[in-house]
Amino acid sequence: MQRELGHTGLSVKAIGLGAMPLSIDGRPSEARALAVIEAFVAGGGDFIDTANVYCLDDDDIGHNERLIQQALREIGATDQVIVATKGGLRRPGGAWVADGNPDWLRLSCERSLRALQIDCITLYQLHAVDPKVDLRRSLDALIRLKEEGMIAHLGLSNVSVAQIEQALTLSPIVSVQNRCNLFDKRDCRNGLIEFCQTQRISYIPYSPVGGHHGHLRLGREPLLGQLAAKYRVSPYRVALAWLLGQGGHILPIPGASKVASVQDSLRAVELALDAEEMAALDRLPDL
């Protein structure tokens, strides 16, 4: 199952890889991390989401990007995989702090280019809106980087419909990455997912199986267990199939730190839930 990335004409497999778990606190060994990326590509995966701040702290900036570049180089897949990255946060002492200052965004982009060892980033996303910096200033900085050839396409992350609308007055936006899963359906209810579809913007749900707490709940939810047993799949695959069923513009990026998790997630494209099952899952209460 292939899906277009926004309105770019680029086509990617409908399940991507969220690479964050490979570089943050509790990360696996480098050997295992490389094996996860290799398994993803071997399974047909061709879209990896990262960020300069997927690391331990400010002294470790770019760890995830360097890891991905190393893995793709070693398996000879640098031209086969789209790597989307982000800028607009810092990691002082391991905290997550928004910084949409134009100078920081430029420096972040330049460092990401070096870490990924490329001349142009296919998809560069504003990681979060900085409440201390006008969104227009942050976007103007990214637009200049695009005009200079450092970025091919722009995306947003952790945004509202109003912020997307504002961004669209300044530049084409090809993707929006927000948190969404069976236990956090805010963007299903507030119209954001539908808005993205009408604008031909890819909606990239992160934490698509709920993050740590949602991951645990998936294993305890009776309905998930029933559907998993019916189709002889994991509950996580059911959760991903539900997301894919929200529209043809949905591109989930489940995180993984184990090869088995990557292999299971990629097979979610094989599972088609019927309307009654989708509706039942829609009714599950959020956390």
PyRosetta script that sets phi, psi and omega in degrees:
from pyrosetta import init, pose_from_sequence

init()
pose = pose_from_sequence("MQRELGHTGLSVKAIGLGAMPLSIDGRPSEARALAVIEAFVAGGGDFIDTANVYCLDDDDIGHNERLIQQALREIGATDQVIVATKGGLRRPGGAWVADGNPDWLRLSCERSLRALQIDCITLYQLHAVDPKVDLRRSLDALIRLKEEGMIAHLGLSNVSVAQIEQALTLSPIVSVQNRCNLFDKRDCRNGLIEFCQTQRISYIPYSPVGGHHGHLRLGREPLLGQLAAKYRVSPYRVALAWLLGQGGHILPIPGASKVASVQDSLRAVELALDAEEMAALDRLPDL")
pose.set_psi(1, 116.2)
pose.set_omega(1, 179.1)
pose.set_phi(2, -107.0)
pose.set_psi(2, 148.8)
pose.set_omega(2, 177.5)
pose.set_phi(3, -137.5)
pose.set_psi(3, 142.6)
pose.set_omega(3, -180.0)
pose.set_phi(4, -73.5)
pose.set_psi(4, 140.2)
pose.set_omega(4, 176.1)
pose.set_phi(5, -84.8)
pose.set_psi(5, 101.5)
pose.set_omega(5, -177.1)
pose.set_phi(6, 57.9)
pose.set_psi(6, -132.2)
pose.set_omega(6, 178.2)
pose.set_phi(7, -115.6)
pose.set_psi(7, 34.0)
pose.set_omega(7, -174.8)
pose.set_phi(8, -85.0)
pose.set_psi(8, -19.2)
pose.set_omega(8, -172.4)
pose.set_phi(9, 86.0)
pose.set_psi(9, -6.2)
pose.set_omega(9, 176.8)
pose.set_phi(10, -83.8)
pose.set_psi(10, 135.0)
pose.set_omega(10, -178.3)
pose.set_phi(11, -113.5)
pose.set_psi(11, 134.3)
pose.set_omega(11, 179.3)
pose.set_phi(12, -134.2)
pose.set_psi(12, 160.4)
pose.set_omega(12, 175.3)
pose.set_phi(13, -62.8)
pose.set_psi(13, 146.1)
pose.set_omega(13, -172.2)
pose.set_phi(14, -68.0)
pose.set_psi(14, -14.4)
pose.set_omega(14, 175.5)
pose.set_phi(15, -115.7)
pose.set_psi(15, 119.5)
pose.set_omega(15, 176.9)
pose.set_phi(16, -98.6)
pose.set_psi(16, -171.3)
pose.set_omega(16, 177.8)
pose.set_phi(17, -121.8)
pose.set_psi(17, 122.5)
pose.set_omega(17, 170.7)
pose.set_phi(18, -87.6)
pose.set_psi(18, 109.7)
pose.set_omega(18, -169.8)
pose.set_phi(19, -87.6)
pose.set_psi(19, -0.9)
pose.set_omega(19, -176.0)
pose.set_phi(20, -52.6)
pose.set_psi(20, -44.9)
pose.set_omega(20, -176.4)
pose.set_phi(21, -59.5)
pose.set_psi(21, -16.5)
pose.set_omega(21, -178.1)
pose.set_phi(22, -78.2)
pose.set_psi(22, -8.9)
pose.set_omega(22, -173.1)
pose.set_phi(23, -133.8)
pose.set_psi(23, -10.4)
pose.set_omega(23, -178.4)
pose.set_phi(24, -90.0)
pose.set_psi(24, -175.3)
pose.set_omega(24, -179.0)
pose.set_phi(25, -54.5)
pose.set_psi(25, 134.0)
pose.set_omega(25, -177.3)
pose.set_phi(26, 85.4)
pose.set_psi(26, 12.7)
pose.set_omega(26, -175.9)
pose.set_phi(27, -65.9)
pose.set_psi(27, 154.3)
pose.set_omega(27, 179.4)
pose.set_phi(28, -74.0)
pose.set_psi(28, 175.0)
pose.set_omega(28, 175.3)
pose.set_phi(29, -63.8)
pose.set_psi(29, 158.7)
pose.set_omega(29, 179.3)
pose.set_phi(30, -59.6)
pose.set_psi(30, -40.3)
pose.set_omega(30, -179.4)
pose.set_phi(31, -60.3)
pose.set_psi(31, -42.9)
pose.set_omega(31, -179.7)
pose.set_phi(32, -70.4)
pose.set_psi(32, -37.9)
pose.set_omega(32, 178.4)
pose.set_phi(33, -61.5)
pose.set_psi(33, -44.9)
pose.set_omega(33, 178.1)
pose.set_phi(34, -62.6)
pose.set_psi(34, -37.7)
pose.set_omega(34, 179.3)
pose.set_phi(35, -65.3)
pose.set_psi(35, -35.4)
pose.set_omega(35, 178.3)
pose.set_phi(36, -63.6)
pose.set_psi(36, -46.7)
pose.set_omega(36, 179.8)
pose.set_phi(37, -64.8)
pose.set_psi(37, -41.7)
pose.set_omega(37, 178.4)
pose.set_phi(38, -61.4)
pose.set_psi(38, -42.0)
pose.set_omega(38, 179.5)
pose.set_phi(39, -65.5)
pose.set_psi(39, -36.9)
pose.set_omega(39, 178.2)
pose.set_phi(40, -61.8)
pose.set_psi(40, -47.6)
pose.set_omega(40, -179.4)
pose.set_phi(41, -68.2)
pose.set_psi(41, -40.5)
pose.set_omega(41, 179.2)
pose.set_phi(42, -62.1)
pose.set_psi(42, -29.8)
pose.set_omega(42, 179.1)
pose.set_phi(43, -84.1)
pose.set_psi(43, 4.0)
pose.set_omega(43, 178.3)
pose.set_phi(44, 100.6)
pose.set_psi(44, -0.3)
pose.set_omega(44, 179.4)
pose.set_phi(45, -67.1)
pose.set_psi(45, 140.2)
pose.set_omega(45, -177.7)
pose.set_phi(46, -142.8)
pose.set_psi(46, 18.7)
pose.set_omega(46, 177.1)
pose.set_phi(47, -139.3)
pose.set_psi(47, 116.0)
pose.set_omega(47, 179.9)
pose.set_phi(48, -119.0)
pose.set_psi(48, 130.2)
pose.set_omega(48, 178.7)
pose.set_phi(49, -102.9)
pose.set_psi(49, 131.4)
pose.set_omega(49, 179.5)
pose.set_phi(50, -140.6)
pose.set_psi(50, -170.9)
pose.set_omega(50, 175.7)
pose.set_phi(51, -164.9)
pose.set_psi(51, 154.2)
pose.set_omega(51, 178.7)
pose.set_phi(52, -63.0)
pose.set_psi(52, -27.6)
pose.set_omega(52, -176.7)
pose.set_phi(53, -92.8)
pose.set_psi(53, 10.1)
pose.set_omega(53, 171.6)
pose.set_phi(54, -80.2)
pose.set_psi(54, 88.2)
pose.set_omega(54, -171.1)
pose.set_phi(55, -166.4)
pose.set_psi(55, -171.9)
pose.set_omega(55, -179.3)
pose.set_phi(56, -86.5)
pose.set_psi(56, -41.5)
pose.set_omega(56, -178.3)
pose.set_phi(57, -165.1)
pose.set_psi(57, -173.0)
pose.set_omega(57, -176.7)
pose.set_phi(58, -61.4)
pose.set_psi(58, -24.9)
pose.set_omega(58, 178.4)
pose.set_phi(59, -77.7)
pose.set_psi(59, -8.8)
pose.set_omega(59, -174.4)
pose.set_phi(60, -115.4)
pose.set_psi(60, 12.4)
pose.set_omega(60, -176.3)
pose.set_phi(61, -52.9)
pose.set_psi(61, 135.7)
pose.set_omega(61, 177.0)
pose.set_phi(62, 89.7)
pose.set_psi(62, 1.2)
pose.set_omega(62, -176.7)
pose.set_phi(63, -56.4)
pose.set_psi(63, -48.0)
pose.set_omega(63, -176.5)
pose.set_phi(64, -65.9)
pose.set_psi(64, -39.8)
pose.set_omega(64, 179.0)
pose.set_phi(65, -63.7)
pose.set_psi(65, -44.0)
pose.set_omega(65, 179.1)
pose.set_phi(66, -64.4)
pose.set_psi(66, -38.1)
pose.set_omega(66, 179.3)
pose.set_phi(67, -63.2)
pose.set_psi(67, -45.1)
pose.set_omega(67, 179.3)
pose.set_phi(68, -63.3)
pose.set_psi(68, -44.3)
pose.set_omega(68, 180.0)
pose.set_phi(69, -60.8)
pose.set_psi(69, -42.1)
pose.set_omega(69, 179.5)
pose.set_phi(70, -62.5)
pose.set_psi(70, -45.6)
pose.set_omega(70, -178.5)
pose.set_phi(71, -63.2)
pose.set_psi(71, -46.8)
pose.set_omega(71, -178.8)
pose.set_phi(72, -65.8)
pose.set_psi(72, -35.9)
pose.set_omega(72, 177.8)
pose.set_phi(73, -66.0)
pose.set_psi(73, -43.7)
pose.set_omega(73, -176.4)
pose.set_phi(74, -65.9)
pose.set_psi(74, -30.9)
pose.set_omega(74, 180.0)
pose.set_phi(75, -99.5)
pose.set_psi(75, 4.7)
pose.set_omega(75, 176.8)
pose.set_phi(76, 67.6)
pose.set_psi(76, 38.2)
pose.set_omega(76, -175.4)
pose.set_phi(77, -121.0)
pose.set_psi(77, 20.1)
pose.set_omega(77, -176.3)
pose.set_phi(78, -62.4)
pose.set_psi(78, -27.9)
pose.set_omega(78, -179.6)
pose.set_phi(79, -95.6)
pose.set_psi(79, -0.3)
pose.set_omega(79, -176.4)
pose.set_phi(80, -102.1)
pose.set_psi(80, -13.1)
pose.set_omega(80, -172.3)
pose.set_phi(81, -123.6)
pose.set_psi(81, 133.0)
pose.set_omega(81, 172.5)
pose.set_phi(82, -86.4)
pose.set_psi(82, 123.8)
pose.set_omega(82, 176.7)
pose.set_phi(83, -107.7)
pose.set_psi(83, 114.9)
pose.set_omega(83, 177.7)
pose.set_phi(84, -99.0)
pose.set_psi(84, 132.3)
pose.set_omega(84, 178.9)
pose.set_phi(85, -128.1)
pose.set_psi(85, 179.4)
pose.set_omega(85, -172.2)
pose.set_phi(86, -141.9)
pose.set_psi(86, 158.2)
pose.set_omega(86, 173.5)
pose.set_phi(87, -143.1)
pose.set_psi(87, 156.2)
pose.set_omega(87, 178.5)
pose.set_phi(88, 126.5)
pose.set_psi(88, 8.1)
pose.set_omega(88, 174.0)
pose.set_phi(89, -129.5)
pose.set_psi(89, 164.3)
pose.set_omega(89, 169.6)
pose.set_phi(90, -128.4)
pose.set_psi(90, 166.6)
pose.set_omega(90, -179.0)
pose.set_phi(91, -128.6)
pose.set_psi(91, 54.3)
pose.set_omega(91, -179.9)
pose.set_phi(92, -63.9)
pose.set_psi(92, 120.3)
pose.set_omega(92, 179.2)
pose.set_phi(93, 62.1)
pose.set_psi(93, 18.8)
pose.set_omega(93, -179.2)
pose.set_phi(94, 90.7)
pose.set_psi(94, -2.4)
pose.set_omega(94, 177.7)
pose.set_phi(95, -77.6)
pose.set_psi(95, 166.3)
pose.set_omega(95, 176.9)
pose.set_phi(96, -111.9)
pose.set_psi(96, 109.9)
pose.set_omega(96, -174.0)
pose.set_phi(97, -125.9)
pose.set_psi(97, 126.5)
pose.set_omega(97, -180.0)
pose.set_phi(98, -70.6)
pose.set_psi(98, 139.4)
pose.set_omega(98, 174.5)
pose.set_phi(99, -147.6)
pose.set_psi(99, 97.6)
pose.set_omega(99, -179.6)
pose.set_phi(100, -97.8)
pose.set_psi(100, 17.8)
pose.set_omega(100, 179.1)
pose.set_phi(101, -61.9)
pose.set_psi(101, 132.9)
pose.set_omega(101, -178.4)
pose.set_phi(102, -53.8)
pose.set_psi(102, -39.3)
pose.set_omega(102, -179.7)
pose.set_phi(103, -64.9)
pose.set_psi(103, -39.6)
pose.set_omega(103, 179.3)
pose.set_phi(104, -68.9)
pose.set_psi(104, -37.7)
pose.set_omega(104, 178.6)
pose.set_phi(105, -64.2)
pose.set_psi(105, -41.5)
pose.set_omega(105, 177.9)
pose.set_phi(106, -64.0)
pose.set_psi(106, -46.6)
pose.set_omega(106, 180.0)
pose.set_phi(107, -62.6)
pose.set_psi(107, -40.8)
pose.set_omega(107, 179.5)
pose.set_phi(108, -62.4)
pose.set_psi(108, -44.2)
pose.set_omega(108, 179.8)
pose.set_phi(109, -63.3)
pose.set_psi(109, -44.1)
pose.set_omega(109, -179.9)
pose.set_phi(110, -62.1)
pose.set_psi(110, -41.0)
pose.set_omega(110, 178.8)
pose.set_phi(111, -67.7)
pose.set_psi(111, -37.9)
pose.set_omega(111, 178.7)
pose.set_phi(112, -64.4)
pose.set_psi(112, -39.3)
pose.set_omega(112, 177.0)
pose.set_phi(113, -59.6)
pose.set_psi(113, -41.6)
pose.set_omega(113, 179.7)
pose.set_phi(114, -69.2)
pose.set_psi(114, -42.4)
pose.set_omega(114, -178.6)
pose.set_phi(115, -63.8)
pose.set_psi(115, -39.6)
pose.set_omega(115, -179.5)
pose.set_phi(116, -84.2)
pose.set_psi(116, -11.4)
pose.set_omega(116, -179.8)
pose.set_phi(117, 55.8)
pose.set_psi(117, 51.2)
pose.set_omega(117, 177.2)
pose.set_phi(118, -133.5)
pose.set_psi(118, 167.2)
pose.set_omega(118, -180.0)
pose.set_phi(119, -96.9)
pose.set_psi(119, -21.4)
pose.set_omega(119, -177.7)
pose.set_phi(120, -147.9)
pose.set_psi(120, 132.1)
pose.set_omega(120, 178.5)
pose.set_phi(121, -88.2)
pose.set_psi(121, 122.0)
pose.set_omega(121, -176.3)
pose.set_phi(122, -59.9)
pose.set_psi(122, -45.9)
pose.set_omega(122, 178.6)
pose.set_phi(123, -135.2)
pose.set_psi(123, 117.1)
pose.set_omega(123, 178.3)
pose.set_phi(124, -116.2)
pose.set_psi(124, 127.0)
pose.set_omega(124, -172.9)
pose.set_phi(125, -116.1)
pose.set_psi(125, 138.6)
pose.set_omega(125, 170.4)
pose.set_phi(126, -71.7)
pose.set_psi(126, 116.7)
pose.set_omega(126, -170.2)
pose.set_phi(127, -66.0)
pose.set_psi(127, -35.5)
pose.set_omega(127, 179.5)
pose.set_phi(128, -164.4)
pose.set_psi(128, 152.6)
pose.set_omega(128, 175.7)
pose.set_phi(129, -78.8)
pose.set_psi(129, 127.0)
pose.set_omega(129, 179.4)
pose.set_phi(130, -85.1)
pose.set_psi(130, 117.0)
pose.set_omega(130, -178.8)
pose.set_phi(131, -63.8)
pose.set_psi(131, -15.5)
pose.set_omega(131, -178.9)
pose.set_phi(132, -92.4)
pose.set_psi(132, -7.7)
pose.set_omega(132, -177.2)
pose.set_phi(133, -128.1)
pose.set_psi(133, 129.0)
pose.set_omega(133, 178.7)
pose.set_phi(134, -56.9)
pose.set_psi(134, 132.8)
pose.set_omega(134, -177.8)
pose.set_phi(135, -55.3)
pose.set_psi(135, -35.9)
pose.set_omega(135, -180.0)
pose.set_phi(136, -59.6)
pose.set_psi(136, -40.2)
pose.set_omega(136, 179.9)
pose.set_phi(137, -64.6)
pose.set_psi(137, -42.3)
pose.set_omega(137, 178.7)
pose.set_phi(138, -64.0)
pose.set_psi(138, -44.8)
pose.set_omega(138, -178.5)
pose.set_phi(139, -68.2)
pose.set_psi(139, -37.7)
pose.set_omega(139, 177.6)
pose.set_phi(140, -58.8)
pose.set_psi(140, -38.2)
pose.set_omega(140, 178.9)
pose.set_phi(141, -64.8)
pose.set_psi(141, -42.5)
pose.set_omega(141, 179.7)
pose.set_phi(142, -69.0)
pose.set_psi(142, -35.7)
pose.set_omega(142, 178.3)
pose.set_phi(143, -64.1)
pose.set_psi(143, -40.2)
pose.set_omega(143, 177.3)
pose.set_phi(144, -63.7)
pose.set_psi(144, -40.1)
pose.set_omega(144, 177.8)
pose.set_phi(145, -63.8)
pose.set_psi(145, -35.7)
pose.set_omega(145, 176.7)
pose.set_phi(146, -67.6)
pose.set_psi(146, -43.2)
pose.set_omega(146, 179.0)
pose.set_phi(147, -62.8)
pose.set_psi(147, -29.8)
pose.set_omega(147, 179.9)
pose.set_phi(148, -84.0)
pose.set_psi(148, -2.1)
pose.set_omega(148, 176.1)
pose.set_phi(149, 88.1)
pose.set_psi(149, 7.9)
pose.set_omega(149, 179.7)
pose.set_phi(150, -82.4)
pose.set_psi(150, -23.0)
pose.set_omega(150, -178.1)
pose.set_phi(151, -129.7)
pose.set_psi(151, 137.9)
pose.set_omega(151, 176.7)
pose.set_phi(152, -91.3)
pose.set_psi(152, -43.4)
pose.set_omega(152, -176.4)
pose.set_phi(153, -139.6)
pose.set_psi(153, 148.4)
pose.set_omega(153, -178.2)
pose.set_phi(154, -106.9)
pose.set_psi(154, 142.5)
pose.set_omega(154, 175.0)
pose.set_phi(155, -134.3)
pose.set_psi(155, 168.2)
pose.set_omega(155, 178.7)
pose.set_phi(156, -124.1)
pose.set_psi(156, 160.3)
pose.set_omega(156, 177.0)
pose.set_phi(157, -144.1)
pose.set_psi(157, 144.7)
pose.set_omega(157, 178.5)
pose.set_phi(158, 57.0)
pose.set_psi(158, 56.3)
pose.set_omega(158, -175.5)
pose.set_phi(159, -129.2)
pose.set_psi(159, 165.6)
pose.set_omega(159, 176.5)
pose.set_phi(160, -103.0)
pose.set_psi(160, 171.3)
pose.set_omega(160, 176.3)
pose.set_phi(161, -59.5)
pose.set_psi(161, -43.3)
pose.set_omega(161, -178.8)
pose.set_phi(162, -60.2)
pose.set_psi(162, -39.4)
pose.set_omega(162, 179.7)
pose.set_phi(163, -70.2)
pose.set_psi(163, -36.4)
pose.set_omega(163, 175.4)
pose.set_phi(164, -64.0)
pose.set_psi(164, -43.9)
pose.set_omega(164, 179.6)
pose.set_phi(165, -60.1)
pose.set_psi(165, -42.2)
pose.set_omega(165, 178.4)
pose.set_phi(166, -62.9)
pose.set_psi(166, -43.8)
pose.set_omega(166, -179.4)
pose.set_phi(167, -62.3)
pose.set_psi(167, -38.0)
pose.set_omega(167, -178.1)
pose.set_phi(168, -65.9)
pose.set_psi(168, -21.3)
pose.set_omega(168, 176.2)
pose.set_phi(169, -74.8)
pose.set_psi(169, -13.6)
pose.set_omega(169, -176.8)
pose.set_phi(170, -107.4)
pose.set_psi(170, -33.4)
pose.set_omega(170, -173.5)
pose.set_phi(171, -162.2)
pose.set_psi(171, 153.4)
pose.set_omega(171, 169.8)
pose.set_phi(172, -61.3)
pose.set_psi(172, 139.8)
pose.set_omega(172, 177.1)
pose.set_phi(173, -121.9)
pose.set_psi(173, 126.5)
pose.set_omega(173, -174.2)
pose.set_phi(174, -103.7)
pose.set_psi(174, -13.9)
pose.set_omega(174, -179.5)
pose.set_phi(175, -151.4)
pose.set_psi(175, 152.7)
pose.set_omega(175, 172.5)
pose.set_phi(176, -132.1)
pose.set_psi(176, 125.4)
pose.set_omega(176, -179.5)
pose.set_phi(177, -113.8)
pose.set_psi(177, 110.2)
pose.set_omega(177, 177.8)
pose.set_phi(178, -129.2)
pose.set_psi(178, 164.3)
pose.set_omega(178, 176.0)
pose.set_phi(179, -74.0)
pose.set_psi(179, 130.6)
pose.set_omega(179, 177.3)
pose.set_phi(180, -160.9)
pose.set_psi(180, 135.2)
pose.set_omega(180, 177.0)
pose.set_phi(181, -165.8)
pose.set_psi(181, -178.7)
pose.set_omega(181, -177.6)
pose.set_phi(182, -57.3)
pose.set_psi(182, -25.6)
pose.set_omega(182, -176.7)
pose.set_phi(183, -109.2)
pose.set_psi(183, 9.7)
pose.set_omega(183, 174.8)
pose.set_phi(184, -147.7)
pose.set_psi(184, 85.2)
pose.set_omega(184, -172.7)
pose.set_phi(185, -103.9)
pose.set_psi(185, 25.5)
pose.set_omega(185, -176.3)
pose.set_phi(186, -53.8)
pose.set_psi(186, -44.6)
pose.set_omega(186, -176.5)
pose.set_phi(187, -74.5)
pose.set_psi(187, -15.6)
pose.set_omega(187, 172.4)
pose.set_phi(188, -75.3)
pose.set_psi(188, -35.9)
pose.set_omega(188, -175.4)
pose.set_phi(189, -86.2)
pose.set_psi(189, -32.0)
pose.set_omega(189, -173.3)
pose.set_phi(190, -88.8)
pose.set_psi(190, 1.7)
pose.set_omega(190, 176.1)
pose.set_phi(191, 89.0)
pose.set_psi(191, -0.5)
pose.set_omega(191, -175.0)
pose.set_phi(192, -67.5)
pose.set_psi(192, -42.3)
pose.set_omega(192, -179.6)
pose.set_phi(193, -63.2)
pose.set_psi(193, -42.4)
pose.set_omega(193, 178.9)
pose.set_phi(194, -66.2)
pose.set_psi(194, -39.6)
pose.set_omega(194, 178.1)
pose.set_phi(195, -60.3)
pose.set_psi(195, -44.7)
pose.set_omega(195, 178.9)
pose.set_phi(196, -59.6)
pose.set_psi(196, -40.1)
pose.set_omega(196, -179.6)
pose.set_phi(197, -63.2)
pose.set_psi(197, -42.0)
pose.set_omega(197, -179.6)
pose.set_phi(198, -67.2)
pose.set_psi(198, -26.8)
pose.set_omega(198, -178.9)
pose.set_phi(199, -93.8)
pose.set_psi(199, 3.8)
pose.set_omega(199, -176.7)
pose.set_phi(200, 56.9)
pose.set_psi(200, 45.9)
pose.set_omega(200, 176.7)
pose.set_phi(201, -109.5)
pose.set_psi(201, 127.6)
pose.set_omega(201, 175.5)
pose.set_phi(202, -66.4)
pose.set_psi(202, 135.3)
pose.set_omega(202, 175.4)
pose.set_phi(203, -103.9)
pose.set_psi(203, 117.5)
pose.set_omega(203, -174.8)
pose.set_phi(204, -109.4)
pose.set_psi(204, 96.4)
pose.set_omega(204, -179.4)
pose.set_phi(205, -76.4)
pose.set_psi(205, 122.7)
pose.set_omega(205, 172.7)
pose.set_phi(206, -95.7)
pose.set_psi(206, 163.3)
pose.set_omega(206, -169.9)
pose.set_phi(207, 50.6)
pose.set_psi(207, 48.4)
pose.set_omega(207, -173.0)
pose.set_phi(208, -69.3)
pose.set_psi(208, -14.3)
pose.set_omega(208, 172.1)
pose.set_phi(209, -112.0)
pose.set_psi(209, 17.4)
pose.set_omega(209, 168.4)
pose.set_phi(210, 100.8)
pose.set_psi(210, 4.0)
pose.set_omega(210, -176.1)
pose.set_phi(211, 68.8)
pose.set_psi(211, -162.7)
pose.set_omega(211, -174.6)
pose.set_phi(212, -62.2)
pose.set_psi(212, -51.8)
pose.set_omega(212, -176.0)
pose.set_phi(213, -68.8)
pose.set_psi(213, -42.3)
pose.set_omega(213, 178.2)
pose.set_phi(214, -65.1)
pose.set_psi(214, -35.9)
pose.set_omega(214, 178.4)
pose.set_phi(215, -58.6)
pose.set_psi(215, -43.7)
pose.set_omega(215, 178.9)
pose.set_phi(216, -66.5)
pose.set_psi(216, -39.9)
pose.set_omega(216, -178.1)
pose.set_phi(217, -67.5)
pose.set_psi(217, -34.1)
pose.set_omega(217, 178.5)
pose.set_phi(218, -55.1)
pose.set_psi(218, -38.3)
pose.set_omega(218, -178.5)
pose.set_phi(219, -73.2)
pose.set_psi(219, -16.2)
pose.set_omega(219, -178.0)
pose.set_phi(220, -106.3)
pose.set_psi(220, -11.7)
pose.set_omega(220, -175.3)
pose.set_phi(221, -75.1)
pose.set_psi(221, 117.8)
pose.set_omega(221, -176.3)
pose.set_phi(222, -56.7)
pose.set_psi(222, -42.8)
pose.set_omega(222, -178.1)
pose.set_phi(223, -62.2)
pose.set_psi(223, -41.8)
pose.set_omega(223, 177.9)
pose.set_phi(224, -62.6)
pose.set_psi(224, -40.8)
pose.set_omega(224, 179.5)
pose.set_phi(225, -63.3)
pose.set_psi(225, -40.8)
pose.set_omega(225, 179.7)
pose.set_phi(226, -64.4)
pose.set_psi(226, -45.2)
pose.set_omega(226, -179.0)
pose.set_phi(227, -69.3)
pose.set_psi(227, -37.4)
pose.set_omega(227, 177.7)
pose.set_phi(228, -62.2)
pose.set_psi(228, -41.7)
pose.set_omega(228, 179.4)
pose.set_phi(229, -68.0)
pose.set_psi(229, -40.1)
pose.set_omega(229, -179.7)
pose.set_phi(230, -60.3)
pose.set_psi(230, -44.3)
pose.set_omega(230, -175.7)
pose.set_phi(231, -96.6)
pose.set_psi(231, -1.7)
pose.set_omega(231, -180.0)
pose.set_phi(232, 57.8)
pose.set_psi(232, 49.5)
pose.set_omega(232, 178.2)
pose.set_phi(233, -133.5)
pose.set_psi(233, 175.5)
pose.set_omega(233, 176.7)
pose.set_phi(234, -80.2)
pose.set_psi(234, 155.9)
pose.set_omega(234, 174.6)
pose.set_phi(235, -58.8)
pose.set_psi(235, -30.8)
pose.set_omega(235, -178.5)
pose.set_phi(236, -67.3)
pose.set_psi(236, -35.6)
pose.set_omega(236, 178.2)
pose.set_phi(237, -67.8)
pose.set_psi(237, -36.4)
pose.set_omega(237, 176.5)
pose.set_phi(238, -63.5)
pose.set_psi(238, -43.6)
pose.set_omega(238, -179.3)
pose.set_phi(239, -61.9)
pose.set_psi(239, -40.1)
pose.set_omega(239, 178.8)
pose.set_phi(240, -69.9)
pose.set_psi(240, -38.2)
pose.set_omega(240, 178.3)
pose.set_phi(241, -63.5)
pose.set_psi(241, -36.4)
pose.set_omega(241, 177.0)
pose.set_phi(242, -62.2)
pose.set_psi(242, -43.6)
pose.set_omega(242, 178.9)
pose.set_phi(243, -63.5)
pose.set_psi(243, -45.8)
pose.set_omega(243, 179.5)
pose.set_phi(244, -58.3)
pose.set_psi(244, -31.7)
pose.set_omega(244, -179.4)
pose.set_phi(245, -74.3)
pose.set_psi(245, -6.4)
pose.set_omega(245, 179.5)
pose.set_phi(246, -77.2)
pose.set_psi(246, -11.7)
pose.set_omega(246, 178.5)
pose.set_phi(247, 157.0)
pose.set_psi(247, 156.6)
pose.set_omega(247, -178.2)
pose.set_phi(248, -73.1)
pose.set_psi(248, -3.5)
pose.set_omega(248, 179.5)
pose.set_phi(249, -100.6)
pose.set_psi(249, 6.7)
pose.set_omega(249, -176.8)
pose.set_phi(250, -87.0)
pose.set_psi(250, 131.4)
pose.set_omega(250, -179.8)
pose.set_phi(251, -132.6)
pose.set_psi(251, 84.5)
pose.set_omega(251, -179.1)
pose.set_phi(252, -66.7)
pose.set_psi(252, 147.8)
pose.set_omega(252, 179.3)
pose.set_phi(253, -128.1)
pose.set_psi(253, 70.9)
pose.set_omega(253, 178.9)
pose.set_phi(254, -59.8)
pose.set_psi(254, 136.4)
pose.set_omega(254, 175.8)
pose.set_phi(255, -78.4)
pose.set_psi(255, 159.5)
pose.set_omega(255, 180.0)
pose.set_phi(256, -157.2)
pose.set_psi(256, 144.0)
pose.set_omega(256, 172.4)
pose.set_phi(257, -129.1)
pose.set_psi(257, 8.4)
pose.set_omega(257, 177.6)
pose.set_phi(258, -133.2)
pose.set_psi(258, 143.6)
pose.set_omega(258, 179.3)
pose.set_phi(259, -59.1)
pose.set_psi(259, -41.1)
pose.set_omega(259, -177.9)
pose.set_phi(260, -61.5)
pose.set_psi(260, -35.2)
pose.set_omega(260, 179.9)
pose.set_phi(261, -66.5)
pose.set_psi(261, -42.4)
pose.set_omega(261, 178.2)
pose.set_phi(262, -61.7)
pose.set_psi(262, -46.9)
pose.set_omega(262, -177.6)
pose.set_phi(263, -62.4)
pose.set_psi(263, -38.3)
pose.set_omega(263, 179.4)
pose.set_phi(264, -68.9)
pose.set_psi(264, -45.2)
pose.set_omega(264, -177.2)
pose.set_phi(265, -61.3)
pose.set_psi(265, -42.5)
pose.set_omega(265, -177.7)
pose.set_phi(266, -60.1)
pose.set_psi(266, -26.5)
pose.set_omega(266, -177.6)
pose.set_phi(267, -83.6)
pose.set_psi(267, -0.2)
pose.set_omega(267, 178.2)
pose.set_phi(268, -62.1)
pose.set_psi(268, -25.4)
pose.set_omega(268, -179.7)
pose.set_phi(269, -66.3)
pose.set_psi(269, -16.2)
pose.set_omega(269, -178.4)
pose.set_phi(270, -85.2)
pose.set_psi(270, -10.6)
pose.set_omega(270, -175.0)
pose.set_phi(271, -102.2)
pose.set_psi(271, 120.3)
pose.set_omega(271, 177.6)
pose.set_phi(272, -114.8)
pose.set_psi(272, 111.0)
pose.set_omega(272, 178.0)
pose.set_phi(273, -81.7)
pose.set_psi(273, 145.8)
pose.set_omega(273, 179.4)
pose.set_phi(274, -83.0)
pose.set_psi(274, 172.2)
pose.set_omega(274, -174.2)
pose.set_phi(275, -60.0)
pose.set_psi(275, -38.7)
pose.set_omega(275, -179.6)
pose.set_phi(276, -66.6)
pose.set_psi(276, -40.3)
pose.set_omega(276, 178.8)
pose.set_phi(277, -68.1)
pose.set_psi(277, -40.7)
pose.set_omega(277, 177.1)
pose.set_phi(278, -60.5)
pose.set_psi(278, -44.3)
pose.set_omega(278, -179.1)
pose.set_phi(279, -64.5)
pose.set_psi(279, -38.8)
pose.set_omega(279, 179.1)
pose.set_phi(280, -64.4)
pose.set_psi(280, -40.8)
pose.set_omega(280, 177.7)
pose.set_phi(281, -68.1)
pose.set_psi(281, -36.3)
pose.set_omega(281, 177.4)
pose.set_phi(282, -57.9)
pose.set_psi(282, -32.2)
pose.set_omega(282, -175.4)
pose.set_phi(283, -82.0)
pose.set_psi(283, -8.2)
pose.set_omega(283, 178.2)
pose.set_phi(284, -61.4)
pose.set_psi(284, 132.8)
pose.set_omega(284, -179.3)
pose.set_phi(285, -69.8)
pose.set_psi(285, 147.6)
pose.set_omega(285, 175.9)
pose.set_phi(286, -70.4)
pose.set_psi(286, 161.1)
pose.set_omega(286, 175.3)
pose.set_phi(287, -69.2)
pose.dump_pdb("model.pdb")
